[in-house]
Amino acid sequence: MDVDGLITLRSSKGPKETMDRLEAAIRAKGMTVFARIDHAAGAREAGLSLRPTQVLIFGNAVAGTPLMQVAQTIGIDLPLKALVWQDDAGATFISYNDPAWLAARHGVAAAPVITAMTAALQAVTAAAVAGGVE
């Protein structure tokens, strides 16, 4: 899957375990979890079907605020989001926006906070798809 600015990783775990591990890894890194949205549950409530699909909204004001001070429009893409989803073959994936792509989208020059945000996302998603909480 190649979508501009979107990073997708395959998980060795099922959707629920992947999302639970992702949430635990994010909390362990000191980030705030703002919401966990279950799109499949919403679909069921509407009488529709949808494979497991959940979004986690999370962030850290220390990282996000400096970006918004440069370009307030980046606030539309912050806090960060990660999507855990299952394809029609039963494989589980995590997808998230590349921080460098978000910065470029909003005209924010490369900054140490983008590098740190990228590293944090790589660490928490790696923990969710394969290993323990880092």
Backbone as a ProteinNet text record, in pm:
[ID]
protein_1_A
[PRIMARY]
MDVDGLITLRSSKGPKETMDRLEAAIRAKGMTVFARIDHAAGAREAGLSLRPTQVLIFGNAVAGTPLMQVAQTIGIDLPLKALVWQDDAGATFISYNDPAWLAARHGVAAAPVITAMTAALQAVTAAAVAGGVE
[TERTIARY]
84.6	0	89	68.6	150.3	58.8	40.6	-40.3	51.6	51.2	139.8	129.7	241.3	247.6	197.9	151.1	96.4	193.9	225.4	313.7	225.4	242.6	163.7	256.5	233.3	310.8	218.1	262.7	184.9	215.3	111.8	127.5	127.6	203.5	202.4	91.3	18.1	-90.3	-223.9	-332	-465.3	-495.6	-608.3	-640.6	-650.9	-721.7	-739.5	-606.7	-528.6	-399.6	-305.4	-306.5	-222.4	-258.7	-389	-431.9	-400.8	-424.4	-393.2	-244	-160.6	-15.6	28.1	-35.1	-3.9	-37.7	-155.6	-196.1	-101.4	-63.2	29.7	165.7	213.9	344.3	340.8	230.5	215.8	216.3	140.6	137.4	274.9	345.1	478.4	578.5	555.5	642.7	605.2	502.5	462.7	368.7	315.1	219.3	78.6	-9	-147.8	-234	-318.4	-418.2	-547.2	-595.4	-715.4	-842	-833	-952.8	-913.2	-1001	-990.8	-1126.7	-1129.7	-1255.1	-1265.4	-1374.1	-1398.8	-1498.7	-1447.4	-1532.7	-1621.3	-1568.7	-1648.3	-1768.4	-1750.5	-1862.4	-1966.1	-1920.4	-2012	-2090.4	-2022.6	-2089.5	-2196.9	-2162.8	-2260.3	-2383.9	-2362.1	-2474.6	-2564	-2507.9	-2584.5	-2640.1	-2619.3	-2667.6	-2581.1	-2455	-2361.5	-2247.3	-2174.1	-2058.7	-1929.8	-1827.2	-1694.3	-1593.6	-1488.7	-1382.4	-1324.5	-1253.8	-1196.6	-1119.8	-1158.4	-1100.5	-1110.9	-996.4	-995.2	-890.6	-922.1	-829.7	-793.2	-665.6	-617.7	-568.8	-617.3	-575.6	-490	-369.2	-273.1	-173.7	-102.6	-1.2	67.9	143.9	224	236.8	188.3	191.1	331.7	430.3	569.1	615	566	603.2	511.5	382.1	286.9	281.2	291.9	277.6	380.7	509.5	605.9	572.2	516	476.5	361.1	264.4	150.7	190.9	297.3	346.2	403	455.8	510.2	398.9	309.4	199.7	76.5	-14.2	-131.4	-215.6	-207.1	-286.8	-251.6	-131.4	-94.1	-182	-251.8	-345.7	-458.2	-486.5	-587.4	-539	-408.3	-349.2	-294.3	-304.1	-260.7	-382.5	-390.7	-292.3	-276.9	-175.2	-146	-256	-263.5	-360.9	-292.8	-336.3	-292	-416.2	-420.6	-531.8	-486.8	-558.5	-534.6	-652.1	-621.2	-726.2	-690.5	-795.2	-778	-826.9	-746	-787.1	-878	-922.9	-1017.8	-956.1	-822.7	-755.3	-728.1	-763.9	-744.5	-614	-533.4	-407.1	-436.2	-356.6	-372.9	-260.5	-296.8	-202.4	-219.1	-111.5	-117.2	-78.2	-157.2	-124.4	-121.9	-27.4	-20	45.8	18.9	78.4	224.2	308.5	450.6	465.2	527.1	542.3	613.1	709.5	778.9	681.7	591.5	490	395.1	354.7	267.6	336.2	463.5	537.4	542.8	573.9	580.4	443.3	340	203.5	169	220.5	187.3	300.2	402.7	510.2	601.8	612.6	702.1	836.3	941.8	1075.8	1112.9	1202	1250.9	1298.9	1260.2	1293.1	1323.1	1401.4	1431.2	1304.6	1198	1074.6	1016	1032.9	983.8	1064	1194.3	1279.5	1241	1217.8	1179.3	1041.6	948	813.4	818.5	899.9	915.9	972.2	1074.1	1135.2	1036.1	958.3	859.4	753.4	705.5	605.2	662.2	786.2	849.3	861.1	895.7	912.2	778.8	675.9	548.3	481.3	493.5	432.7	510.3	642.6	722.5	684.2	662.9	622.4	485.8	397.9	262.1	257	336.9	325.8	407.6	509.2	593.3	636.7	708.3	772.1	690.6	753.9	690.4	696.2	640.9	644.6	788.1	833	971.9	981.6
-117.4	0	123.5	210	329.4	450.8	518.8	639.5	751.9	863	974.9	1018.3	1012.6	1059	961.2	844	746.1	630.9	599.3	486.4	373.2	254.8	138.8	23.2	-37.1	-151.8	-269.6	-387.5	-509.2	-555.3	-596.1	-643.8	-795.9	-849.4	-994	-1033.3	-935.6	-955.9	-926.5	-962.3	-928.6	-782.2	-733.7	-591.4	-543.2	-616.1	-571.8	-568.7	-676.6	-680.5	-573.1	-552.2	-448	-311.5	-280.2	-150.2	-137.3	-242.9	-239.3	-215.6	-282.1	-266.2	-125.8	-74.9	60.4	161.1	149.5	241.8	234	113.3	96.9	158.9	139.9	195.4	347.4	404.4	550.2	606.3	543.9	589.3	574.9	465.3	442.6	548.9	607.6	714.8	851.4	853.9	979.7	1064.7	1009.3	1083	1064.8	1156	1151.8	1084.7	992.5	932.5	1011.3	1073.3	1156.2	1078.1	982.2	906.6	778.8	681.9	556.5	537.3	543.8	540.5	407.3	336.3	205.9	224	235.8	254.6	132.8	12.6	-108.8	-111.3	-68.6	-62.9	38.3	150.8	251	197.1	121	60.6	-38.3	-121	-217.1	-145.4	-35.1	41.3	96.9	118.4	169.6	56.1	-69.1	-184.2	-219.8	-176.4	-202.5	-290.1	-347.2	-427.7	-358.5	-375.4	-321.5	-407.9	-446.5	-523	-438.9	-499.9	-422.6	-300.2	-183.6	-55.7	39.5	74.3	166.7	274.7	394.4	507.4	545.3	568.7	620.1	762.1	856.2	996.1	1026.2	1076.1	1091.9	1201.7	1246.1	1346.9	1395.3	1502.7	1562.3	1710.8	1796.9	1941.1	1994.6	1931.7	1976.8	1961.6	1859.9	1839.8	1916.2	1913.9	1973.5	2124.3	2183.5	2328.7	2405.6	2368.1	2443	2438.6	2328.3	2320.7	2415.4	2420.6	2510.6	2656.7	2684.2	2821.7	2869.3	2776.2	2808.7	2814.4	2717.7	2709.6	2652.9	2741.8	2696.8	2596.4	2595.9	2502.2	2356.7	2330.7	2192	2136.5	2224.5	2181.1	2094.9	2101.7	2013.9	1869.7	1850.4	1716.3	1672.2	1758.4	1724.8	1730.3	1649.5	1549.8	1440	1360	1251.1	1145.9	1067.5	959.6	835.4	720.5	593	508.4	444	358.4	213.4	131.3	-12.6	-74.2	-154.2	-208.2	-347.6	-417.6	-554.3	-561.4	-621.4	-631.3	-752	-770.6	-878.6	-1017	-1025	-1153.6	-1183.9	-1089.8	-1111.9	-1058.9	-993	-934.6	-801.8	-772.4	-649.8	-552.2	-423.6	-318.3	-197.7	-119.8	13.5	112.2	218.3	325.9	457.4	544.4	677.5	774.1	901.7	1005.3	1027	1033.7	1062.3	1207.3	1231	1368	1460.8	1409.7	1493.3	1536.3	1448	1480.4	1586.7	1571.3	1671.6	1808.2	1809.1	1935.1	1999.6	1920.3	1972.8	2022.4	1950	1989.3	2128.6	2162.3	2289.9	2392.7	2361.7	2457.6	2478	2375.8	2383.5	2324.5	2401.4	2352.8	2235.1	2152.3	2040.6	2095.1	2027.7	2074.4	1953.3	1974.4	1862.7	1795.4	1872.2	1812.9	1712.7	1734.8	1640.4	1511	1523.2	1405.4	1326.8	1396.1	1330.2	1265.2	1333.7	1280	1153.7	1157.6	1041.5	923.3	947.3	839.6	781.9	867.9	820.7	734.7	777.8	699	564.9	565.1	439.8	345	397.8	314	255.6	337.4	286.9	191.2	216.9	125.6	-5.4	0.4	-123.2	-207.5	-142.2	-214.9	-279.4	-211	-262.7	-381.4	-378.9	-482.2	-607.6	-597.2	-714.7	-734.9	-637.8	-659	-606.5	-599.2	-545.6	-394.8	-336.3	-190.7	-149.3	-53.1	-6.8	111.4
0	0	0	-96.7	-108.3	-119	-7.7	-2.8	42.9	-28	1.4	147.9	217.4	355.4	458.5	417	509.5	525.8	649.5	680	731.5	674.7	714.1	746.6	862.6	908.5	932	896.6	924.2	1066.1	1136.2	1273.4	1277.6	1371.6	1393.3	1490.4	1539.8	1637	1571.7	1639.8	1593	1620.1	1569.4	1583.6	1728.4	1813.6	1951.8	2025.6	2013.2	2082.1	2027.4	1897.5	1837.9	1894.4	1899.4	1951	2099.7	2175.8	2319.6	2342.1	2263.9	2276.1	2233.5	2127.6	2082.9	2191.9	2248.7	2354.6	2473.9	2513.5	2625.8	2594.4	2471.9	2432.1	2431.5	2385	2381.3	2523.2	2611	2751	2815.8	2785.1	2842	2797	2679.5	2628.6	2685.7	2772	2835.4	2753.8	2646.3	2565.5	2622.7	2588.3	2632.8	2527.3	2570.7	2481.8	2502.2	2396	2402.9	2372	2279.4	2241.6	2169.1	2182.2	2107.5	2042.3	1911	1836.1	1763.9	1789.1	1727.9	1613.6	1492	1374.8	1349.1	1376.1	1353.8	1448	1572.8	1667.8	1620	1569.5	1515.5	1396.8	1313.1	1198.5	1245.7	1345.2	1399.2	1452.8	1524.4	1579.2	1468.8	1351.2	1237.5	1150.8	1195.1	1120.2	1001.4	1004.2	894.8	944.8	852.5	892.5	848.5	929.2	900.2	973.6	902.3	968.3	1082.1	1176.8	1287	1236.1	1287.6	1246.6	1364.7	1424.3	1537.4	1515.8	1565.1	1559.7	1702.5	1725.2	1852.9	1829	1909.7	1899.4	2021.4	1996.9	2106.1	2073.7	2174.7	2148.7	2273.8	2253.2	2358.2	2324.3	2411.6	2385.4	2365.7	2429.1	2414.6	2269.8	2201.5	2061.2	1966.5	1993.2	1900.2	1902.4	2019.8	2030.6	1948	1952.4	1869.7	1720.2	1674.7	1533.8	1505.3	1596.7	1577.2	1591.9	1667.9	1678.5	1545.1	1466.6	1335	1230.2	1235.5	1138.1	1208.8	1246.3	1321.3	1244.9	1113.2	1035.3	1062.5	1113.7	1144.6	1256.9	1327.3	1430.6	1377.1	1247.4	1188	1186.8	1187.2	1183.4	1319.1	1418.1	1553.6	1644.4	1746.7	1786.5	1679.8	1701.3	1609.3	1615.6	1509.1	1501.5	1445.7	1494.3	1437.2	1414.2	1300.9	1262.4	1268.8	1343.7	1344.6	1270.3	1168.4	1082.5	1033.6	992.9	943.9	800.1	713.5	573.4	551.5	428.3	400.6	409.6	414.6	431.9	579.6	668.5	811.8	866.7	784.3	831.4	901.4	1003.4	1081.8	1048.7	1042.6	1007.7	1099.1	1111.5	1172.8	1064.3	1051.8	958.3	1035	997.5	1058.7	961.4	981.5	897.3	934.5	832.7	850.9	898.7	1015.4	1064.9	965.6	891.6	792.2	681.9	643.1	543.2	598.3	726	787.7	790.1	828	833.3	694.3	593.6	456.8	411.5	446.8	408.1	459.3	577.1	639.6	629.5	551	528.3	647.6	732.3	848.7	807.6	825.9	791.7	881.5	833.2	914.6	1048.2	1152.8	1287.4	1374.6	1480.8	1571.4	1626	1645.1	1697.5	1598.4	1469	1367.5	1376.1	1392.6	1406.8	1531.3	1641.8	1766.3	1753.6	1689.3	1670.2	1583.4	1479.3	1391.5	1469.3	1548.2	1627.6	1728.2	1792.4	1890.6	1822.1	1706.2	1633.1	1588.1	1542.4	1502.7	1621.5	1738.2	1857.5	1904.5	1911.5	1964.6	1865.7	1736.9	1641.5	1634.3	1646.7	1650.9	1772	1884.7	2004.9	1985.9	1916.4	1897	1801.9	1696.9	1594.6	1623.7	1710	1730.6	1874.5	1929.3	2058.5	2173.9	2288.1	2407.8	2408.2	2510.6	2524.8	2547.3	2467.8	2479.9	2570.9
[MASK]
++++++++++++++++++++++++++++++++++++++++++++++++++++++++++++++++++++++++++++++++++++++++++++++++++++++++++++++++++++++++++++++++++++++

